[in-house]
Amino acid sequence: MRNLAGVVIAVTVSTTVMLGQAVSFDVASVKVNRSSAQFSRISAPRGTGRFDVANALVYTLILNAYSLQDFQLAGGPSWIRDLRFDIAARTNTTATREDVSSMLQTLLAERFHLVTHRESREMPTYALVLARTDGRPGSHMTASTADCTAAIPAAGAGPPPASANGQTLCGTTMTPSSLNAGNMSIPRLATTLGGIVGRMVKDETGLDGLYDIQLSFTPERGAGPLAAGAPAAPVDPNAPSIFAAVTEQLGLRLESRRAPVEVLVIDRVEMPSED
């Protein structure tokens, strides 16, 4: 797992193309973040035209814009994994997640001069399947009852709201040894697990709906803090591996497979001018 400690993701956007036309934010400000903040945030409240970023890597922005995992992004200079940026972008129309994703792609192309191409590479993958014959999820995965249609706190405002027992209500909070998610779909869980295990994970559970999930595990090798200077999160030496935790706590299982995986290759990216 890479770049996960202290990250708070209010809404992760996905890729879209609107009638073959590039769409863009009406206003966008891009600035280098020179703080030593421990949290990074990417926030796109549902049904609004707002997109706020605090203390995020360009590398992370590309992953979000194109709905990619670490292993699906190749190339690029070292600074996209070192320098952090704040972005405040707005559009005057109501925007879906897909709209925001497309606008973020346009912003990266216009402000960072990002140029990419896609390749298919055969890689080891996992399938996320039910571990129990009765199809019931584990005790750490319950049907969500939270209303997440309200606006999410602005970028840099800290972790998303949580219940009295620490369960994240809307959004996702991660450390190298935990996942605390509210209102999460199983396909999104598969994508998140892919970032932890370093492989593409395909949802084959057949489960619909949204879930509240709390997962604790031993960090995989390569796990590290998201923000420079962020303290290491405490780790339980007796915690299970991510594979055992998924089965014991969620009632699911990761099955090893091999399949072609689409990779986005960075051909060009440049430092933006600040405004």
N, C-alpha and C positions, 0 to 999 in steps of 0.2 A: 504494500500500500504506500502510495506516495502523496505528499502534499495534503494530508488530511487533518492533522492535529489542529484543533482550534477553529476549524472551518465551520461556518454557519451558512447554509444555503437555504434561503427563503423559498425561492422557486428556481428550478433549473430549467432553462429554456431548451427547445428543440428546433430542428431544422425545418424550414419551409421555403417554398418558392411561390410567389403570388403572381399568377398569370404571366410568368416569364419575365416579370419586371422587378428590378431591384428596388426595395423600399428602404427608407431611411428615417431616422429621427428628425424632427423639425429643429431641435436644438440639442447640442451635445458639448459638454465640457470634459476635457481630458487633462489630468495633471499627475505628475509623479508624486507618489506618497513617500515621504521621507521620515515617517514616524517608525516607531518600533512596536506598533500595535500587535497584539497577539491574535486578534480575530480578523478574518477577511470575510467580506459579505458580498454576495451577488443577489440583488433583490429586484423582482419584477412582479409587483402585486397584480393579481388577476383582475382583468377588466379595466385596467388603467393604462395610460400611456407613459408610465414612469419606468425607468431603468436606472438603478443606482448600484455603483460598485465602490467598495472601500478596500484599499490595501490588497488588491488582487494582481497576480501575475498575468502577463499577456498570454502565456502558455495556458493558464486556467481559462481565460476569456475565450480562446480559440476552442478549447475542449467544450465549453458551454455553448458557444455559438453553433457548433457542428454536432453536438450531442455525442462526443467521443470519450473514450477512456484513454488513459496514458499510453497504452500500448498501440493505440490507433493513430497517434500523432508522431511524425518523424521529421527530422531536420530542424533547421532554424538556428540562429546564433544563441550563445549562452545567456545573453541579457534577458531574453523572454522568460527565462526560468529564475532570474535573479531580481530584476527591477519590478517594483509594484506601482500600481496606478489607481487613482480615484476617477470615476466617471459619473457624471450626472447628465442623463439624457432624457428628453421628453418628446412626445408626439402629441399633436392636438386631437387625435382620434382615439377611440377606444381600441386597445390592442390586445390580441390573444397572445398566449405564450409563443405560438408559432410566428406571429407577426414580429414580436420582440426579437426572436432568434434571427429572423431574416434581417432585421434592422441592425442587429449586432454584427452580422456578417458584413453588411455594407459599411458600418463604422470602422471595422478592422481593415477593410479594403481601402477606404478613403483616408483614414487618419494614420494607419500604420503601414499602408501600402502592401498589405498582405496578398500574396499570390500563392496559390496551392494547386496541386493536382492529386488525383486519387489513384491508388493501386490496390489490387487484391493480392493478399499474401496468405498462404496456408499457415495456420497456427494451432497450437493446442487450445481448446475451449472447454467450457463446462455447460452442462444443462442443469437448470434448477428444476427439480422434480419433487413430488410429494414423498415424504419418508414413511408415512403411516398408511396402512391399508384402508383405514376408515376415512382418509382424506382430511382429518382434522388438523388445524395448525397447532403449534406448540403454545405453551403458557405465556411466552413473551411476544406473541403476535395475536392481537385482538382486533375485531372490527372497529373502525374509527367512528366516533359519534361527534367529533368536533366540526363546527362550521368554520371552514377556512376561506369563505368568500370575502371576509372583511379585509381591509388593507393590512399589509404586513409592515412592521417597523422599518423605518428608513435605514439606508446603509450606514453601518457604523454604530447602530443603536444597541448592539450587543446581541446575545442569544435570543431566539424566538421564544414566545410565551410557552410556559410549561405548567403542568398541573401540580398539585400538592406533592405527588410522589415523584416528581422530577421528569415525568413523561412529556416530551416535546409535543405540543398540540398541533402545530402547523409548521411544516418545514423539517429540516434535518440538521442535527448536530453530531459531529464525528470527532473522535480522537483516534490515535493509532490502535486503541484496544476496545473501542466501543462504537456502537451506532444507536442513536436515539432519534427515531423518526415518527412523525405524526402525519396521518392522512396520506400515507404512501401506497401507491399501487404496486402490485407484484412485479410487473415489468420494470418499474423504476427501482424496486429492490434488487432485481437481477442486475441492472446496470450499476447500481451502487456496489454490489458484491464484486462485480467485475473489476472495479477500481481497487478493491481490497486484495483480491487474489491475483491480480495482474493478468487476467485472461478475459476474453469475451464470455459472458454468461447469458444464455438464452432461457427465457421463461417457458417452461413446459409443464407448469403446475395445473393450468386450467382454472386457477382461482381468479375471480373477479372482485371488484370492490376495492375499498381503501382500508388500510390497516395502521394501527399504532404498533411500533416495533421497538423493542429494547434488546440489544445484542451485545454481549461482553465476550471477549476472546483474547488470546495471546497475539500480539502484533506479528504480522508477517515480516520477514527480513526486508530492509529497505524503507520501513516506515520512518517518517521524520516529521518535524514540525512544519506547519505551513508558513508561519511568519518568522523572519529572522529575530532571534532573541527570545522566542516563545519557549517557556519552560516545558520540559518533558512531562507528559501526563503520567500519573501513577499507574503502574501495571500490576495486576494480580498474578503472582507467579504460578498460582494454581488454576488459572483460567484455562479453558479448553482451547484447542486450535480453532480457527475460523470454521473449518469443516465440521468439527464435532459440535461447535456452538450452533451452527445453522440447523443441524439435526436435532440436538437436545433442546434448544430453546425455541426454535421456530417450527419444528416438525417438518422440515424440508431437507433436501439432500443435493449436494453438488456432484454430478456425474461427469467424469472426464470424457471428452470427445476431441475430435480434430476436424477443423472445417476452414474454408476460406474466410478471411476477415478483411474488410475494407479498411485501408489505411490512408490518411490524409498526409501528404508530403508537403512541407513548406519549401517553396522555391525562393520566396523573397519576403522579408519583413523589415521595416525601418522604424527607428525611433520617431515618435510624433512630435510636432510642435505643440507646446502647452498653451492652453487658453483658459 
